[in-house]
């Protein structure tokens, strides 16, 4: 099979397609013939060597997949089943490949309403948003939720999950993404290029930070007493957590994991018509470097996906 590997860290040009043996599924695992691979900003940072989550190169990036079961060492799936998921994270899943061996519990049946491209775009962003808002944030009907970066991968899914939970949603987004974010169901959209959210937003129950920088710290005054800041990008900031706690607020960081319960929750929302994933652009497997160049530029609307 073909895999996309790299022998050194660096720019998109270090990504190389090579031939490799197909993986053999262990008991409780399935071999998935991959049809589409979701790309995430994290993978661009790993490629560039910003931090050693999966060790030094050579390595194969990727976690988000959608495809067809080819071999099954478990009764959960049969050959021919269409599945999707985020196997093994944060360990290397080697998903930039034509075939992936994955624990069956880390996969779910692909909803019939989603193409393989759409399904591959959903796992990491969907699980991050679900675990941030449902598991950690405990969002319930009537809560006021602030989603930072509402037009991005995690943000655009988080808006829809919060609305499905019955929350009033405020989202930050650039002017070019305003209509997109409104169409997702956001009750209020703040153009962060023109307005300082910290001066205009108040009484938020749960704020979800998907941006990083000083966004989490600047969210402190927008929370109601006892409010909760959940961050997907500053989860290890002990000093910042202490600031929130001393002010009577809650602070939580998300370290997303391939939770089968949350994955089934996402499937349910999709099947109920309450969740869709937006794919900005698809690239054939052979153009992975071009896809990573776009990842490096940032400011994406939704997700990028490789197709096989």
N, C-alpha and C positions, 0 to 999 in steps of 0.2 A: 504494500500500500504506500501511498504518498503521505508524507508528513511535512509540516513547516517547522524547521528547527533554526537554531542560531548557535554559532560557536563562540561568539563574543557579544558583549553588550554594545549598544550604540543606536544609530538611527534605523529607520525602516529598511535600509539596504542590507542589514545583517540577516534579515529573514530569508531563509533558503529552503526550497523544496527538494527533498531527498526521498529515496526509497527506504523503507524500514519493514521489518517483520510485523505481521498483524499480531495484536495482543491476544492472549488466550484467556477467556473468562474463568475466574475461580468460582468455587461454590458460592452461591447467592449473587453472582454477577451475571450480566448479559453482555454480549458483543453487539454493538450498535453500528450499523452501516450509516454513516453520517450524511445527511442531506444539506444541513446548514449549520453555521457556527456563528454565535453572537459574539461581537467584539466589545470590549470594555476599556475605559481609560486606564484601569489598573494594569492591563496587559502592556500598554505602551510604556508605562513607568517601569515595569519589570524588564521589558525589552531593553530599555535605556540604562538599566543597572542602578535605578534610584534606591532600591532596597532588595535584599536577597530573600524574598519570601519562599522561593522554591530552589534556593541554592544557586551556585555559579553555573554558567553555561558549560557544556551544551545542554539545552533543555527545549522542550516543546510547550508552548503557551496554550492557554485556552481552557474554558470550563463550560460555557453555554453551548449545548448541542440539541439538535432535533434530528431524528432519523428513524430507521427501521431495525427492529431486533432481528439479528441473523442467527445467533446462538443464545440459548438460555440455560444457565445452570441453576435455575430456580423455577418454582411454579408460579411466580408472580406474572411472568410474561411468557409469550410464545413467539417463535419465529414468525415474522410478518407483522407483529404489532408495531404501531407507530408510537414513539415515545419522545419525551423531551426532559431536560433537567440540567442540573449543575453539579455533576458528580465530584466527590472527593475534596472540594474546596475546604481549607486552603492548601491542601497537598496538590501536587501536580496531577492533573487529569489528562494531560497530553491531548487536548481536544482539537488542536489545529491539525487534524488528521482525517483520513478517509474512513477510519474505523476506530472506535473507542470501547474499551472494556470498562464497565461501570457497575457499582453496586445497584441492584434492582431497587432498593429503597430510596436511592437518590434520583429516581426517575418516576415519571407519571405518564399515563396515557395522553397522547397529544389530543387536545380538543379538536373535534372535526371542523369547527369553524375557523381554526387557525391553519395557515399554510406552514410548511416547515420553516420558512424564513421568519414568519411572525413568532412561531413557537421558540425558535432559537434565540430570539431577541429578548425573551421574557425572564428567564430564570434568575440571573444575578440581580437585575434591577427590581424584579417583582418580589423576590425573597427579601432583599434589603428593605424595601418599602413596607412589606408586610410585617417583618420582624421589628422594624422601627415603630410603626404605628399601632399594630395589634398587640404583639408580644411585649414590647417595652413600654410603648406609649399608652396602651390601654384605652385607645380612643373609643368613645361611645357616642350615641346619638346626642346631638346638641352641643358637643364640644367645639371649640374654636381652634382650628389647626392652621399653622403657618408652614408652608412648604417653600423652602429656599431653592431656587433653580427649578422652577416648575416646568420649564420646557425641555429639560435634560432627560437622560435615561431613567434614573431613579425618580426624579421629580414628577414626570408626566404620569408615571404609574401611581405614585403616592397620592396625587390629587384624586385619581379615580377610586382608589381604595378608601380614602378618607370620606369621599362623598357616599360611597356604598355603605359606610358605617354610620351615615347620618350626620356628619360633621359639617360645620360652616368652614369653608376653605378659603384662605387668603394665600396667594402665591406670588413670588417675585419672579420676574422675567424681563428680558430686554424688549424693546418696542417691537422688534421684528417677530417675536414669538407671542405677542399678546393675543391675537385671534386664535392661535393654536391652543393656548392655555385656557382661554375662555371656553373653547369648544369641548375641552375635557371636563368642564363642569365647575371650574373655580368660580367662587362667588365674588371675589375681588382679585384684581391683578395689579401689582405694583411694579411700575417700570423703574428698576433699580438704577438706571442711568440718569433718571430725572428726579427721583424722589428717594429720600433716606427713610427706609422702612422703620428704623429705630425711632424716628420722630413722629410717625403717623400710625403705627400699629400698636394696639394695646389689648390687654385681657385675653391673651392667647393661652389656651390650656396645654397644647403640645406644639412645639416648633421642631421641624425636621430640617437639619442642616445637611445639604448634599454638596456644598460648595467649598468649604474650608476657609483658609485665611482667617480674617477676624470676624467672619459671619456669626459663629457661635457666641463669641464674647459680646458682640453688639446686640444679640438677641435677648440678653438678660432683662433689659427694661420693658420688653414687649410682653413678657409673661405675666399672667395673673399671679397673686400670692399662691405658692405651692405648685406653680406651673412646671412644665417638664421640657427640657431641651434634649433632643435625641440627635446625635451626630453620627454620620457615616464616615467622617473624615478626620475627626479629632478625638477618637475614642480613648487614646492613651494620654491625654493631656490632664495630668493629675492636678496641676495648679488651677486650671480652668474649672475642673470639677469642684474643687474646694471653694472657688468663688461663688458658684451657683448654690452650693449647699449652705454656705455661710449667709447667703441672702434668702434662705428659706425655699429655694427652688430645687428641683431634681435635675440630675445630669446623667445621661446614659450614652454609651457608645455602642455602635452596632459592629459586631464581627460576624458577618453573614455566614450562615452554614446551610448545608443542603437538607433542610428539615422537610420530611415528607408530608407532615401535617400542613405546614404552610404552603407547600407546593400544591396540595389538593385544594387548599383554600383559594389559591389563584385560579385553578381550573374551574372551580365553582363560579367565581365571579365572571370568568370568560363565558362560561356556558349560560349564565343568566343575562348576558349582554351588558354587564356593568364594568367590564374591563377590556380594553384593547391596547395593543402595543404598537407604537409608531416606528416604522423603519425609514430613516432618512434616505439611505442608499444601500444597495447591495453591490458586492464585488465578487467576481469569480475567484476561486481558490488561488489561481495563478497570480492574481493582482493584490495579494495580501499587503505588499509594501505600500501600494497606493492607498489602501484602506487605512494603514497605520499613519500615513502622512496626514490624512484627514483627522484621525484620532488626535494626533499631535497638535493640530490647530485649535481643538476645543470648540466650545460653543455649539455643540451638536443639538439638533432637534430630534429627540428620541434616540434611536440606535443605528449602528452599522452592522451588516451581516455579510459573512462569506457564504457563497453557495458552491456546492459540489455537484 
